[in-house]
């Protein structure tokens, strides 16, 4: 099984067929070292309860909302992503 960093996954050209460039940049800002790096802090348990603030919660919530706005434009895209 090969591993891919989130940074690498967010740079995949196929994502531009589903998400706007601004959305991908926002995901990078929220979840990678280019911004808040929330994914890393949560995944590695670096946050203590006090670190889970309104800003972090709002950013993650906004990402979830952005994810729910999109669906693959065709079956071809879905097949290529598997």
N, C-alpha and C positions, 0 to 999 in steps of 0.2 A: 504494500500500500504506500503510495507516495503522499507526501505532505506538501501543502501549499500555504504560504503566509496570506493573511487577509489582504495585505498590501498588494500581493501578486494577483489575487482573485479579483480585487476591485479594478485592476488594470486590464482585465480580459476584454478584448474588443467586443465580444458578444454581448456584454452588459449594456453597451451603447445602443443596442437594438431594443432594449427593454426599458432602461432608465435614462433620464436626461443626464448630461454631463454634470450639471449642478447637483443632482441627487447623489451621484457617485462621489463627488467632492465632499458633500455633506457627510456621507457615510464614513469617508476617510477621516474627516475632521473629528467626528464623534468617537470612532472605534479604533483609530490607529495612532501611532506616535506623532503624526502630523498635526495632532490636535489634542483632544482630551484623553485618548488612549483608554477609554472605558473598558473595552473588551479585554485588554491585557490585565488591568487592575482587578476586574471581577474574576476572570478565569484563573488567575494565580493567587487569589485571596489577599491582595495587597490592601484592599480597602477595609477600614474598620467601619463599624456602623455609622459613625459620625460623618464619614466621607460620602455616604449616599444622600446627597442633598437634592434640593429642588432643581438645580441646574442640570445635574446628571440625569435625574429622572425625566425632566422635560426633553432633553436632547434624545434620550432613548425612545421616549414616547413619539417624538416627531419622526424619528427614523421608522418606527413601526407604522405610523400613519402613511409615510411615503411608500413603504413596501406594500401596503394594502391598496394603493392607488393604481398599481400596475399589474398587468397580466401579459403573458406572452402574446405577441401579435400574430403568430402563426404556429402551426404544429411543427414546422421545420425548426424553428428556434428551440422549442421544447425538446425535440429529438436531438439537436446538436448539443444541448446542455447535459444530457445523460451520460 
